[in-house]
Amino acid sequence: MKEEARVAILEAAEQVIAEQGPSATRMEDIATRVGVSVGTLYNYFEDRQRLLQALLDAQAQQLMAVLDAELERSQGAPYRTRLHGLLRSILEHAQKHFRFLSLLWEERVLRVAASSEELDRHQRLLSALTERIGSLNPEGLAQGVLRPEDASHYPTLLLGMLQSSLHRQLLDRQPTPVDEQIALLLRCFLEGASPRPG
């Protein structure tokens, strides 16, 4: 029961933040959306910042669970197919939460400096994503899809491409269709930007 209430609060918080923006959102607005008293919110979260942090943590955990399930589901498939599945999972998650993430990203960009706690959270997320993308490296190398030179850098490079693509969309407040993004990322990552011979 307590966990269900917490989840309901986090879902309502995302909706309200997506509508009003992080700075304008008040605990009262979230309580009204959930249908509880403000005091009830404070039983779960110390303040608005803690609620936002819990929401970001919950989204990161949800994304990692989806990626782990995709890696499990696609075992035995070719590297390109597995990478396609990971990219699709990340991009679909971003699209599902696009408005919320866009407003949150805009607010973060406007801040002069992020707190060390925010930086730590971001670093943990990047490490978890890099680990999951990197788990496909041995297959890509064995199948001849990836060159062995600099293979240890491939997960970071692909994640950098993915982040840049998402950041541009968030700042433009204009999502790109998932299939279009996947095709572009796979083409650029696996084939490079050089013109094809012939």
Backbone torsions as a table, in degrees:
resi	resn	phi	psi	omega
1	MET	NA	-47.3	-178.7
2	LYS	-63.9	-41.3	179.3
3	GLU	-66.4	-37.8	177.7
4	GLU	-62.6	-40.7	178.8
5	ALA	-65.7	-40.0	179.1
6	ARG	-62.7	-44.7	178.8
7	VAL	-62.0	-42.7	179.3
8	ALA	-62.2	-39.5	178.3
9	ILE	-64.4	-44.5	-179.5
10	LEU	-64.6	-40.3	178.2
11	GLU	-64.0	-42.6	178.5
12	ALA	-65.3	-39.5	179.3
13	ALA	-60.8	-43.6	178.8
14	GLU	-61.5	-43.2	180.0
15	GLN	-61.7	-46.6	-177.5
16	VAL	-66.8	-42.8	179.0
17	ILE	-63.3	-39.0	178.5
18	ALA	-64.3	-29.5	179.9
19	GLU	-84.7	-40.9	-170.2
20	GLN	-107.4	-19.0	-173.2
21	GLY	91.6	152.3	-176.2
22	PRO	-60.4	-41.6	-176.2
23	SER	-68.8	-36.4	-175.7
24	ALA	-83.1	-14.7	-176.8
25	THR	-73.6	130.3	178.1
26	ARG	-111.9	154.4	177.6
27	MET	-58.9	-34.5	179.5
28	GLU	-61.2	-39.3	179.9
29	ASP	-64.6	-40.8	179.9
30	ILE	-68.1	-43.7	179.3
31	ALA	-59.5	-43.2	178.8
32	THR	-61.2	-42.6	-178.9
33	ARG	-63.5	-39.7	-179.4
34	VAL	-77.7	-27.7	-177.2
35	GLY	88.1	33.3	178.4
36	VAL	-129.0	172.5	177.6
37	SER	-80.0	159.1	176.9
38	VAL	-61.3	-36.8	178.2
39	GLY	-58.0	-36.9	178.0
40	THR	-62.5	-40.6	177.9
41	LEU	-58.8	-42.4	-178.1
42	TYR	-70.8	-16.4	172.1
43	ASN	-69.4	-26.7	-177.7
44	TYR	-99.8	-35.2	-175.0
45	PHE	-135.6	130.9	-176.2
46	GLU	-59.4	-40.6	-180.0
47	ASP	-159.3	-178.5	-177.2
48	ARG	-62.1	-39.4	-179.8
49	GLN	-63.7	-41.5	178.9
50	ARG	-65.8	-36.6	177.4
51	LEU	-64.4	-44.1	178.7
52	LEU	-63.2	-42.1	177.9
53	GLN	-62.5	-41.7	178.2
54	ALA	-63.8	-38.2	178.2
55	LEU	-64.4	-44.8	178.4
56	LEU	-64.1	-41.8	177.4
57	ASP	-62.2	-43.0	-179.8
58	ALA	-63.7	-40.6	178.6
59	GLN	-66.2	-40.1	178.3
60	ALA	-63.9	-43.2	178.3
61	GLN	-63.2	-41.1	178.5
62	GLN	-61.7	-44.5	179.4
63	LEU	-63.4	-44.0	-179.9
64	MET	-63.1	-38.3	178.0
65	ALA	-64.1	-40.9	178.3
66	VAL	-64.8	-42.6	179.9
67	LEU	-65.8	-42.1	178.0
68	ASP	-62.4	-40.5	178.0
69	ALA	-65.1	-38.9	178.6
70	GLU	-66.1	-41.6	177.4
71	LEU	-62.7	-40.9	178.0
72	GLU	-65.5	-46.3	-177.8
73	ARG	-62.4	-37.5	-172.4
74	SER	-93.8	6.3	179.8
75	GLN	-53.2	135.3	179.1
76	GLY	91.0	-14.4	178.3
77	ALA	-79.3	160.3	177.4
78	PRO	-60.5	154.3	-178.1
79	TYR	-52.0	-49.3	-176.6
80	ARG	-59.4	-39.3	178.7
81	THR	-65.3	-42.3	-179.0
82	ARG	-68.3	-41.1	178.0
83	LEU	-64.3	-40.3	176.7
84	HIS	-57.3	-44.7	179.7
85	GLY	-63.0	-41.1	178.2
86	LEU	-64.8	-46.4	179.8
87	LEU	-60.9	-43.1	179.2
88	ARG	-59.8	-43.6	-179.3
89	SER	-61.6	-44.5	-179.8
90	ILE	-65.4	-46.6	-176.1
91	LEU	-69.5	-37.3	177.2
92	GLU	-66.0	-37.1	176.3
93	HIS	-62.1	-45.6	-179.9
94	ALA	-62.7	-39.4	179.7
95	GLN	-67.9	-39.3	-179.1
96	LYS	-61.0	-34.9	-176.4
97	HIS	-111.6	25.5	-168.4
98	PHE	-58.8	-50.9	-175.8
99	ARG	-62.2	-45.8	178.3
100	PHE	-59.2	-50.1	-177.9
101	LEU	-65.1	-36.8	179.7
102	SER	-61.9	-48.3	179.4
103	LEU	-66.1	-40.0	179.8
104	LEU	-65.1	-43.7	-179.9
105	TRP	-63.1	-43.7	180.0
106	GLU	-59.1	-43.7	-179.9
107	GLU	-65.6	-39.4	179.7
108	ARG	-66.3	-41.2	-179.6
109	VAL	-61.8	-36.0	-177.5
110	LEU	-74.8	-16.9	178.2
111	ARG	-74.7	142.8	-179.9
112	VAL	-71.1	-42.9	-179.5
113	ALA	-143.3	140.6	178.1
114	ALA	-90.0	153.9	177.4
115	SER	-71.7	158.6	179.6
116	SER	-64.0	-30.6	178.7
117	GLU	-65.5	-42.0	177.6
118	GLU	-65.4	-41.7	179.1
119	LEU	-63.6	-41.0	177.7
120	ASP	-61.9	-43.9	179.7
121	ARG	-61.6	-45.0	-179.8
122	HIS	-63.3	-42.1	179.6
123	GLN	-64.2	-39.8	178.1
124	ARG	-62.8	-41.4	178.8
125	LEU	-64.1	-45.9	179.5
126	LEU	-62.0	-40.6	178.6
127	SER	-63.3	-42.5	179.7
128	ALA	-65.3	-41.0	178.2
129	LEU	-66.3	-44.1	179.6
130	THR	-60.8	-41.4	179.4
131	GLU	-60.9	-43.8	-177.9
132	ARG	-70.7	-40.2	176.5
133	ILE	-65.8	-42.6	-179.8
134	GLY	-65.6	-23.6	179.8
135	SER	-64.0	-17.3	178.4
136	LEU	-89.8	-11.2	-177.4
137	ASN	-53.0	-49.5	-178.2
138	PRO	-57.0	-37.3	178.6
139	GLU	-68.2	-43.3	179.0
140	GLY	-61.4	-38.6	177.8
141	LEU	-69.2	-46.2	-178.8
142	ALA	-63.3	-33.8	-178.8
143	GLN	-86.4	-0.7	178.8
144	GLY	75.0	13.9	179.4
145	VAL	-81.6	-31.0	179.3
146	LEU	-112.9	144.0	173.7
147	ARG	-80.7	145.1	-177.9
148	PRO	-71.4	-25.3	179.9
149	GLU	-62.7	132.0	176.1
150	ASP	61.0	21.9	-176.9
151	ALA	-58.4	-30.8	-178.8
152	SER	-67.3	-18.4	-179.7
153	HIS	-90.2	-14.3	-174.2
154	TYR	-57.6	-45.6	-179.6
155	PRO	-59.4	-41.5	179.7
156	THR	-66.4	-40.8	179.9
157	LEU	-64.6	-44.9	179.7
158	LEU	-65.1	-42.2	178.7
159	LEU	-62.8	-37.6	176.6
160	GLY	-61.9	-42.2	177.0
161	MET	-62.7	-44.6	-179.1
162	LEU	-63.1	-46.0	179.2
163	GLN	-60.4	-45.5	-179.1
164	SER	-60.8	-41.5	178.9
165	SER	-62.7	-45.5	-180.0
166	LEU	-67.3	-41.8	-179.9
167	HIS	-60.9	-43.1	179.6
168	ARG	-60.6	-43.2	179.4
169	GLN	-64.3	-42.1	-178.6
170	LEU	-65.1	-41.9	179.5
171	LEU	-69.9	-35.9	177.1
172	ASP	-77.3	-14.0	-174.6
173	ARG	55.6	37.4	-178.0
174	GLN	-137.7	102.3	179.6
175	PRO	-71.8	146.5	174.9
176	THR	-99.5	141.0	178.6
177	PRO	-53.4	138.8	-175.3
178	VAL	-55.8	-48.5	-177.6
179	ASP	-60.7	-37.2	178.3
180	GLU	-64.8	-42.2	179.1
181	GLN	-65.8	-43.4	-178.7
182	ILE	-61.5	-46.4	-179.2
183	ALA	-59.0	-44.9	-179.8
184	LEU	-64.0	-47.4	-178.5
185	LEU	-63.4	-45.5	179.6
186	LEU	-63.8	-43.2	-179.2
187	ARG	-62.5	-49.7	-178.4
188	CYS	-67.1	-40.7	-178.0
189	PHE	-70.9	-46.4	-174.1
190	LEU	-87.2	-25.4	-176.0
191	GLU	-115.4	-11.8	-179.8
192	GLY	78.9	-178.1	-177.5
193	ALA	-101.0	-4.1	179.8
194	SER	-68.7	148.9	176.2
195	PRO	-62.2	147.5	178.1
196	ARG	-74.2	139.4	179.0
197	PRO	-63.6	149.0	175.8
198	GLY	87.9	NA	NA
